[in-house]
Amino acid sequence: MQEAAVIIVGAGTSGLAASACLTRQSIPHILLEREDCYASLWQKYAYDRVCLHLRKQVCQLPHMPFPPSYPHYVPRKQFIQYLDDYVNHFHIRPSYRRAVEVAQYDEAHDLWTVQARNRDSGELEDYAGRFLVVASGETAEPRVPKVEGLDTFKGRVLHSTGYKNGKDFKDENVLIVGSGNSGMEIALDLANYGARPSIIVRSPVHFLTRDMMYYGSLLLKYLSPSTVENLLVILSRIVFGDLTKYGLPWPSEGPFTMKMKYGKFPVIDVGTVQKIKSGEIKVLRAEIERIGGNEVVFKDGKSLPFDSIVFCTGFKRSTHKWLKGDGHLLNEDGLAKQKFPNHWKGKNGLYCVGLAQRGFYGASFDAQNIANDIASLLQSQSDRTDH
């Protein structure tokens, strides 16, 4: 049994933020990570051209800003370098290839006990801590929907986490399933490499530029969210024009409203709209019914041939499989149940970081609150013991 005051599950950016904040408070902790590296989404599962869509000031992790020389919107390679520097600066040492199988609260001993499978030896290892921090991420398990006949498809099928660049897709007809930021940017990348991408857009989406998002966030300090999102919608229509004739109808609700109600982020356009207007990217207002060979049959009866399919259909979380006895902190989808800013603290020393769909800024907020709260509880405990 390995013991520490705190057990952190997950060494993504949220877990690193939590570890750094605990280190600054001199709180001993164990950081468990199922992959063989930290921030595996960025190091192993991100496409080459991915770049922070928000300015670096709101994406930095706690207690360490980006270098002044970094551009406003940090590309993947520089972001990974920043994470390397962050890990070294705070002496973060995750235990890699530890897949947590069960974590539960031991009421008799007032401890969280964790069992993790060592993916190298295959053995189960036991851990214990007074506090447990869930930092397993919003993007845990790639989700590919069940499609009749998908196993008969003769071309390549991959999730966005397996896509690197469009080099090997030149002159191919590629179907992108999913119209969020990943889907739109992968479609752009494919078009730039000479592929013929088609993207399925099932529901209306908002398009904003990076600068719209940045200045919109600044305006939120002075104007109401409804006023700001109305201004953004007007500006978006001026900048992008009428997109309905390209198969992209305007949503009936604003971008902030859709994010809060459905967790649906606006698309930050980095060139995709122009490719759609030029016809280099085709928009399909359709839903897949089945697949046969290389033909994709849609529910409207039409069918089209494709050489490859890229599923940009998001992620699912497996927290509910291993976290036992939590009926308050996380919902069935593994995200924070309570609304921001009261979402990060559960019962019996349970916390979550980066699970409120608030990006890096939200994870930084969580990590600092958690470290301060644990430090306060440990100090109170020490004072009672001394007394």
N, C-alpha and C positions, 0 to 999 in steps of 0.2 A: 504494500500500500504506500503510494507516494502522496504526501500531504503538503498543502500550502494553504494560506488564508483564502486564496481565490483560485478557482478553476475557470479558464476561458476556453470556450469551444469555438474554434475557427480562427485562422490566421490570415483572413482577408484584410482589407484595409480597415474594417471596423475592429477586428481583433487586434491589429497592430496599434490602433489608436487607444484602445482600452489598456493594452499592455504598457504603452508609453506613459499614460496618465497614472497608472498604478505604480510604475517605477519611480516617477517623480515624487510620489507620496511614500516611497520606500515600503510598499506593500508587497510581500512575497506572493508569487502567483505561478501557475503552470498554464502554458498555452498549448493546446492540443490542435493539431491540423491533420486532416486525412490525406492531403496531397503531399508531394515531396518538396514543396516550396511554399513560401508565403505569397499571398495575392495571386493565386494560380489563375484566376480569371484574366488578369492582366498579363501574366507571364506566359501562359500556355494556351488560353482559350479565346483570346481577342484577335480580331483581324488586324492586318498590318497598318491600315490607314486610320485606325480608331484614334480619336483625339478627344480631350475633355471638351464638352460642349458649353461648359460654364467657365467663367474667368477663374484664373488660378487662385484669386483671393478667397473664393468661397469653396475651393476644392482642397485646400491644404489640410493636413492632419494637425492635431493639437500640438502646440508648443514648438512648431518648426515650419516657418514659411517656405515657400518655393524660393529658389535663388532669383535675385533681381534680373538676371540674364535670361531667364526662361520667358518664352512668349506668353501672351495673355491666355491663349488656349493651348494647353500643354499636350504635345503628341505622346503616343504610347511609350516610345523609347526613353524619352526624358522623364516621363512619369515613373517608369520602372527604376530609373537611376535615382530619382527622388526617394522612392521607397527603400532602395538599397541603403541610401545615406541615412534614412530615418531609422531603419532597423539597427544599423551600426551605431548611430548616435545614442540610442536608448538601450543598447545592448540586449535587444530582444532575441530570445533563443527559443523558438517553438520546438515542440516535440512532433516531428513529422511522421506521416503515414500511420497516424493513430485515428481510427474510425470509431467514433463514440457509438456504442450500441445501446447503452442505457444510462440515464442520469436520474437519480431520485433523491428526495429529501428523507433523511433519517431523523425522525422526530426525537427519538430516544437520545441521540448524541448531538442533536442540533448541527448536523453536517449534511452536505451534499456529497453523495457517493457516485462515482462515475466509473463505468467499465468501458474500456476502449480496446478494440482489436488492433494489435500490432500487425500491420499489413505486410511486414517483412517476415516475421517469425510465425504469424498466425495465432499467436497466443493472446489471451485476454489479460489486460493490465488493469489494476485497480488504483483509483485516485480518490482523494477526499479533500474537501475544503469547506470552510464556513460559508463561503459565497460562491455562487455559480453565475457566470456571465455568458449568455447565449449570443455568439457573434458569428453564427453560421451563414449569414448573408441572405440577401433577397434573391440572389441568383445561384441557387444551390444545384439543383438537378435539371439538366436540359429537358424540356418538354417537347415531345413530338406527338401530335394527335394521331389517333387511330384512323387510318384511311383504308377503305376496302381496296384490296389489290395492290397496296404499296409494295408488298414483298415480290410482286411480279415485275416491278419497274426495272427496265434494263439499263438505265443510266445510273449516274451517281445520285445518292441521297445523303444529305448531311444536315446537321443542325448548324446554326450560326456559329457555335463554339468551335466547329471543325473547319470553318472557312478562314483562309488566310489572305488570299488575294485572287484576282480574276485571271491570273496568268495562264492557268490550265483550262480556262473556259472560253478561249477565243473562238469566235464563229459558232458557238453553241447557243441553242435556245434554252434559256434557264428560267425556271419558275421559282419565284420567291413567295413563300407563304408567310404572311405577317407584314403589317405596314407600320410598325413602330420605327424608332430611330435606327435600329440595327438593319431592319429590312430595307428601309429607304437608302441607307448608306451603302449597303452591300449591292443594291441594284445600281447605284451610281458607280461603284468600283467596277462592277462587271461591264457596264457600258464603256467605261474608260479603257478597259482591256479588250474591247472589240467583241464582246458577247452581245446577245440579243435578249436582255432580261424582260420578263413580264412579272408584275407584282400584283398579288391579290389584295385588294382594299375592300374589306367587308363593311366597314363603318366609317363615317366621316372623321377626318383628322384635321387638326390645326397645324399650319405651317408658320414657324417664326424663324427669324434669323438669330444668330448668336447675340448681336448687338441689341435686338429687341428684348431678348431675355435679360440681358445685363441691365439695360436702362429701365426695363420694367421692374426689376427687383429693387432698383434704387428708388423708383417712384413709390413703391409700397411703403416707404418710410414716411411719406407725406400724404398719400391718397389712399382711399379704401380699395381693397382687392377688386371689387366689382367695377370701380371706375378705371383702374389700371387695365383690367382684362378687356374692358370695352375699347379702351384706347388701342390696345394691342391688336384686337380684331380689326379695327378700322385701318390701322397701319398695315396689317398683313394683307388686306384686300387691295390697298394701294400698291404695295410692293409686288405682290404676286399676280394681281389681276384676277379675272374670273376663271377659277379652276374647275368649275362644274362641267365645262365642255370637254375636259380631259378625264372625266370620271372621278373627280374629287370634290364632292359636295361639301358645303360649309356645315360644320356642326351647329346644332341649335343651342348648345351651351358653350360658355367661355372656356378657355384653356385651363384656368385655375380651378374652375368648378369641376371640370372633367377629371382633373388630377385628384382632387379631394374626394369626389364621389366614387370614381371607378378606378383610381390609380393609373389613369391613362395619360401619359405625358404628351405634350405637344411635340411635333417633329421639328427638330432644329435643322433647317435646310442648309446644306453646304454645297449645293449644286444639283440636287436631284430634280427639283422642279423644272429647271431649264432643260434637262434631258427628257423629262416627260413631255414638255411642250414641243421639243424637236422631234419627238417620236422615237428616240433612241431607247426609251423605257416605256413599255406599254402598261397601262393600268387595266386590270380585270376586275370589274364589279361582279364577282362570282364566288361561288362556294363549291369546293370539290365534292363530287359524289362518289367517284371511284376511279381507280387507275387500272389500265390494262396494257401491258407492254410499255411502250413509250407514250401512249395516249392518256391524257388526263381528261376525264369526262366531268363536266360541271353540272350543277343541279338545274341549270336552265336548258340542258340538253345539248349544248355545244361541247365540242371536244377539240383539243389542240395537242400537237406533239411536242415533247420536250426531251432534251438530252440530259438535263440535270435538274434536281429539285433541292432548294435550300430552305429549310424550315427555320424561320425567325419567329418562333412561337413561344418565346419566353422560357420561364423556368418554374419549377415547383419545388417546394421545400419539404424536407423529410424530418423536420424537428419533432413532429407529433409521434414519430416512430420510436424515438429514443428518450424524449423528455417526459417523465412520468410525474403525475400529481400536480400539474400546472393547469388550473382552470381559470386563471385570471389574467396572465400576462400576454399570451399569444393566442391568436385565433387558429382555426383549423388549417389555414394556409400557411401557418408559421410566421405571420406578421404580427406586429404589435396590435393588441386588441383595443387599448385605450387611445384616445386622441392625443396628438402632440399638444402641449409639452409634458403630459403626465403619463407617458407610455412606457418609460424605461425601467420602472421599478415594480417588481412583483412582491410575492410574499416569501417569508423565510429565507431571505438573502438571495433571492433570484432576480436577475437583471437581464435586460437585452440591450444590445447596441446595434444601430444601423438597420433596424427593422421597422421603421416608421415611414418609409418611402420619402425620406427627406434628403437623400444623397449624402455627399461627403460632409456637408455642413451639419446635417442632422446627426450623423454618426459622431462627429467631433463634439457636438452638444451632449450627446448621450455619454460618451466616454468620460468627459470631464465631470459630469454630474455623478456618474457611478463611482468614480474614484474618490470624489469628495464625500459622498455618502458613506462608502465603506470606511474611509479614514475616520469619519466622525463616529461611526458605530464602534470601531476598534478602540478609539480613544475613550469613548464612554465606558466600554468594557474594562479597559485598563484602569480608568479612574475608580470604577466600582471595586475592582480587585485590590487596588492600593488602599482604598478606604476600609 
